[in-house]
Amino acid sequence: MSQLPAAPRASATAVVDLLRGWSVETTPTSAAKVTRFADHLASGATVNVTFLPGSDPADAVAVARRLRAEGFEPVPHVAARSLADRAALDGFLGRLKDEAGVTQALVIAGGLDRPQGAFASSMDLLATGLFQHHGITRIGVAGHPEGTPDIPAAALRDALLWKNRFAAEHGLALYLETQFCFDAAAIVAWDRTIRGWGNRLPIHLGVPGLATLKTLLKFAQSSGVGPSIRVLTRQARNLARLMLVQAPDRLLVDLAAYKASDPECGIAKLHFYPFGGLQKTAEWVNAVASGRFAFDERGVGLVVGDAAGLRAAS
């Protein structure tokens, strides 16, 4: 007698609900390779614009302006340690507002070990009041489900509680946007931990898009996401597997089950990092978000579209 397939860990409805309102990220360099964002994303979709160390803020303004003109919601990164002073912040926010109609931003410390100017943290930027002055009242701040090597756990807790208080005191719609993760257990544990601390900010959870295992390992190692590196390493059993395109299907199934089972779950939406390219990630996510998938035989992963078409190396 043949064995019946296992019951899925999550319902199809829970998976689709998890992907409602998903967002994605682009760099100025990557954006230049995209002919039309509308070829890949639904009208009005949220697109983050990175501000990498050493880059020109004008590049981020130009991408935000383009996204707004093409009918999308630009969310530029504002990196504290890359800004010289209050005047530089004021000028950057002013251009984003005047040229791109920006009303949202992701405020981060940035990837530099030492500040280039007056600001060392996202809290330094928020405390200026310049975001409200420029009409930017929906603001993302960093979340770290797996911690971060350069900040002690106690300091992360204090910063998170400060941001909760700041949001409440100033009437701002703050949310946590996280680094990318592969480990559902680590994400669930973190959400429950910060909830116990008193966090009330919704979580926009960072998820890796479709990319080869080799590419994902490279980004994970550079970002110091420990548990996620261990998850990936277990999959890299031989050299051939390194070149296979990976999809975050098992992660989505586990997270959908968690969100559906826990009414206090803090995950509000998913934010995708398209390490293997926007087109590849958007095609896959759009298919899942519209319900064009089936659960695999064990009920722990998803079968989406033509799997052979997703095997191009990134």
C-alpha positions in Angstrom: 0.0 0.0 0.0 1.4 3.5 -0.9 1.9 5.9 1.9 -0.3 9.0 1.9 1.3 12.4 1.8 1.8 14.1 5.1 -0.6 16.9 6.1 0.9 20.4 5.4 2.3 22.2 8.4 0.3 25.3 7.3 -2.8 25.8 5.3 -2.6 27.3 1.8 -4.6 30.3 3.1 -2.1 30.9 5.9 0.8 30.9 3.3 -1.0 33.4 1.1 -1.9 35.6 4.1 1.7 35.7 5.2 2.7 37.1 1.8 0.1 39.8 1.8 1.7 43.2 1.1 5.2 41.8 0.7 8.0 44.2 -0.1 11.4 44.0 -1.8 14.8 45.7 -1.9 16.9 47.2 -4.6 20.2 48.9 -4.9 20.9 51.8 -7.3 23.2 49.4 -9.3 20.5 46.7 -9.4 17.8 49.2 -10.3 19.8 50.3 -13.3 19.4 46.8 -14.7 15.6 46.8 -14.4 13.9 48.1 -17.5 10.5 48.4 -15.9 9.7 47.5 -12.3 6.1 47.0 -13.4 7.3 43.9 -15.3 7.9 42.3 -12.0 5.9 44.0 -9.2 2.3 45.0 -8.7 1.4 48.6 -8.9 1.9 50.4 -5.6 4.3 47.8 -4.2 6.8 48.9 -1.6 10.5 48.9 -2.7 13.3 49.7 -0.4 16.3 51.6 -1.8 19.7 50.9 -0.2 22.2 53.5 0.9 25.5 51.7 1.1 28.7 53.0 2.7 30.6 55.3 0.3 27.7 55.7 -2.1 26.3 59.0 -3.3 23.0 60.0 -1.6 21.9 61.4 -4.9 21.8 57.9 -6.4 19.2 56.9 -3.8 17.2 60.0 -4.5 17.2 59.2 -8.2 16.0 55.6 -7.7 13.3 56.8 -5.3 12.2 59.4 -7.8 12.0 56.7 -10.6 10.0 54.3 -8.4 7.5 57.0 -7.5 7.1 57.9 -11.2 6.5 54.3 -12.1 3.8 53.9 -9.5 5.6 52.3 -6.6 6.2 53.2 -2.9 9.9 54.1 -2.4 11.4 53.4 1.0 15.0 54.8 1.0 17.5 53.7 3.6 18.9 56.5 5.7 22.2 55.5 7.2 23.3 57.4 10.3 27.1 56.7 10.1 27.3 57.9 6.5 25.9 61.4 7.1 28.1 64.3 8.1 25.7 66.4 10.2 22.2 67.7 10.7 22.4 69.8 7.6 23.3 66.8 5.5 20.4 64.8 6.9 18.0 67.8 6.4 19.1 68.1 2.8 18.8 64.4 2.0 15.3 64.1 3.5 14.3 67.3 1.8 15.3 66.0 -1.6 13.6 62.7 -1.0 10.3 64.4 0.0 10.4 67.1 -2.7 11.7 65.0 -5.7 10.2 61.6 -4.9 7.3 62.2 -2.5 8.8 60.0 0.1 6.7 59.4 3.2 8.5 56.3 4.5 12.1 55.5 5.3 14.2 52.8 6.8 16.5 54.4 9.5 19.6 52.4 10.3 23.1 52.9 11.8 24.7 51.7 8.5 27.6 49.4 7.7 30.5 51.5 8.9 32.4 50.6 12.1 32.9 54.3 12.9 30.6 57.3 12.1 31.8 59.7 9.4 30.1 62.5 11.1 27.7 63.5 13.9 25.5 60.4 14.0 26.3 57.0 15.3 22.9 55.3 15.5 19.3 55.3 14.2 18.3 56.8 17.5 20.5 59.8 16.9 18.7 60.4 13.6 15.2 59.9 15.0 15.9 62.3 17.9 16.5 65.2 15.4 12.8 65.4 14.6 13.7 66.0 11.0 11.7 63.0 9.7 8.5 64.4 11.1 9.4 67.9 9.7 9.6 66.4 6.2 6.4 64.4 6.6 8.1 61.1 7.0 6.1 59.4 9.7 6.2 55.7 8.7 9.7 54.6 9.7 11.4 51.2 9.7 14.2 50.5 12.2 16.5 47.5 12.4 15.5 44.2 13.9 18.0 41.4 14.7 16.4 38.0 15.1 19.9 36.4 15.4 21.6 39.2 17.2 24.5 41.2 15.7 28.2 40.7 16.4 28.9 44.3 17.2 26.0 45.0 19.6 25.5 43.3 23.0 22.1 41.7 23.7 21.4 44.2 26.5 22.1 47.1 24.2 19.7 45.7 21.6 17.0 45.4 24.2 17.5 49.0 25.4 17.5 50.3 21.9 14.3 48.4 21.0 12.5 49.7 24.1 13.7 53.3 23.3 12.2 53.0 19.8 8.9 51.7 21.2 8.7 54.7 23.6 9.7 57.1 20.9 7.0 55.9 18.5 4.4 56.2 21.2 5.5 59.6 22.4 5.7 61.1 18.9 2.8 59.4 17.2 5.0 57.7 14.6 4.3 54.4 12.8 7.6 52.6 13.5 8.1 49.0 12.6 11.0 46.6 12.8 12.6 45.5 9.6 15.0 42.6 10.0 18.1 41.3 8.5 17.5 38.2 6.3 17.0 34.9 8.1 16.7 31.2 7.1 16.0 29.7 10.5 12.3 29.7 11.5 13.0 28.5 15.0 15.3 31.4 15.7 12.7 33.9 14.3 9.9 32.5 16.5 12.1 32.6 19.6 13.2 36.1 18.9 9.6 37.3 18.3 8.5 35.8 21.6 11.5 37.2 23.5 11.1 40.8 22.3 7.3 40.5 22.9 8.2 39.7 26.5 10.4 42.7 26.7 7.4 44.9 25.7 7.9 45.3 22.0 4.8 46.5 20.2 6.3 47.4 16.9 5.2 45.2 14.0 7.8 43.1 12.3 8.7 43.2 8.6 10.7 40.0 8.4 13.6 39.8 6.0 13.6 36.7 3.9 16.1 35.7 1.2 14.8 35.5 -2.3 15.7 32.9 -4.9 19.5 32.4 -5.3 22.0 29.7 -5.5 23.2 28.2 -2.2 26.6 29.6 -2.9 25.2 33.1 -3.2 23.2 32.8 0.0 26.2 31.5 1.9 28.2 34.4 0.8 25.7 37.0 2.0 25.0 35.1 5.2 28.7 35.0 6.1 29.2 38.7 5.4 26.2 39.5 7.6 27.0 37.4 10.6 23.7 35.5 10.8 24.9 32.5 12.8 22.0 30.1 13.0 21.1 30.8 9.4 24.6 29.9 8.3 24.3 26.6 10.0 21.0 25.9 8.2 22.6 26.6 4.9 25.7 24.7 5.6 23.7 21.5 6.4 22.3 21.8 2.9 25.7 22.2 1.2 26.7 18.6 1.3 28.5 18.6 -2.0 29.8 21.0 -4.5 27.0 20.4 -7.0 24.4 21.5 -4.5 26.1 24.9 -4.2 24.9 25.8 -7.6 21.2 24.8 -7.1 18.7 27.7 -6.8 17.2 27.7 -3.3 13.7 29.0 -2.5 12.5 29.9 1.0 9.6 27.6 0.7 10.1 25.6 4.0 10.7 28.9 5.9 7.4 30.3 4.6 5.5 27.2 5.5 6.9 27.2 9.1 6.3 31.0 9.5 2.7 30.7 8.1 2.0 28.0 10.6 3.4 30.1 13.4 1.4 33.2 12.5 -1.8 31.3 12.1 -1.4 29.5 15.4 -0.3 32.5 17.6 -2.6 35.5 17.6 0.1 37.5 19.3 2.7 36.8 16.5 4.5 40.1 15.7 5.2 39.3 12.0 3.2 41.8 10.0 4.7 41.2 6.5 7.7 39.8 4.7 10.5 41.8 3.1 12.5 40.0 0.4 16.2 40.4 -0.4 16.5 39.4 -4.1 20.1 38.2 -4.0 19.6 36.2 -7.2 17.9 39.0 -9.0 14.6 40.8 -8.9 13.0 38.9 -11.7 13.6 35.4 -10.3 12.4 36.3 -6.8 9.4 38.3 -7.9 8.1 35.5 -10.2 8.3 33.0 -7.4 6.8 35.2 -4.7 4.0 36.5 -7.0 3.1 32.8 -7.8 2.9 31.9 -4.1 1.1 35.1 -3.1 -1.6 34.3 -5.7 -2.0 30.7 -4.5 -0.3 29.1 -7.5 1.5 26.4 -5.5 1.1 23.0 -3.9 2.6 21.5 -0.8 5.3 18.9 -1.3 4.8 15.3 -0.3 5.9 15.9 3.3 3.9 19.1 3.7 7.0 21.1 4.7 7.8 22.8 1.4 6.1 24.2 -1.7 6.0 23.2 -5.3 5.7 26.4 -7.4 5.3 26.6 -11.2 7.9 24.9 -13.4 10.8 24.0 -11.0 13.1 23.5 -13.9 12.7 27.1 -14.9 14.0 28.2 -11.5 17.4 26.5 -11.8 19.3 29.2 -13.7 22.5 30.0 -11.7 22.7 33.4 -10.0 
